[in-house]
Amino acid sequence: MKDKKTSGYISWALKISLISMLVLVCTTAYGQEQELKKTDDKATQLLPDTIEVYKKEQMFLQGFSVYADVFGLIQKVTSDYGSLEGGLRVNLKNMFFPTVEMGYGICDSYNDNTYITYKTKAPYIRIGCDINMLKDKWQDNKLFLGLRYGLSTFKYDINGPEMTDPVWGGTHPFNYDGISSTAHWAEVVLGVQVKMWRNFHMGWSLRIKRAIGKGETDYGIPYFIPGYGTTTNSTVFGATYNLIFDLNWGKKGKRKHKSSIIISDEKTESQTDINESTSPDDKANIKELDKK
């Protein structure tokens, strides 16, 4: 097997990077909240119904995101297994994100103690949904919490030294190729997404995986399941580093601040009703906001 120390260092580096990115997203979100707080408070006090008007104007389907994971490639270089993976995410109201992830898992492992070789390469699929956990759903950065269901149907080869029969003597070959198996599992996902440039984003996800069925055959439990990982532990931890591109044709133009409805020159029916019931002092305050 490849150097385990290198994998250990990379694992710690990934954990530190993930924590740093979580702090970055939370700090950015807090800064944006504070920057807009004063204007939001004035708008809410003067015209509270306009917040609901703003929400209704946002389309339910906000677009799609396509992304590719580069961590699986790095993992293959530094260990005995890895993956090629991409995904499609649907944006519903900037709150719910149904997701489909497809990939191709690869493993070529050799055990120095047992002298057994395990090989497999096969596709896998995961489906699920993420929820945006940030209070301000309409900002560019996101903090996700989600669930996945994963499935892989694959074949694997397992080969080792000849075995000696303890009863009758003699040796027997230990070479089994093309063993068919099907495994499925569940995942809990925590991830972040940070805007880099226009519609291009980068993001991490940390995953806790639990096998529902490990695809046991007459030859035992497979050592590696594509999309899931190794089966040596009951719970598996995984990670992704995604390059993300948003296709936001569902949005109604760029995001407007909630107070923009107040200062818009176009009057909706709800605005007209509010203006008629607004006192002269409040109207003066609205004009002052319009100038700003």
Secondary structure, DSSP 8 states (H G I E B T S, - for coil): ---HHHHHHHHHHHHHHHHHHHHHHHHHHHHHHHHHHHHHHHHHHH-THHHHHHHHHS-SEEEEEEEEESHHHHHHHHSSEEEEEEEEEEEETTTEEEEEEEEEEEEEEE-TTT--EEEEEEEEEEEEEEEE--S-TTSS-EEEEEEEEEEEEEEEEEEEEEEE-TTT-SEEEEEEEEEEEEEEEEEEEEEEEEEEETTEEEEEEEEEEEEEE---BTTB--SEETTTEESSSSEEEEEEEEEEEEE-TTS-SS---TTHHHH-SS--HHHHHHHHHS-HHHHHHHHHHHH-
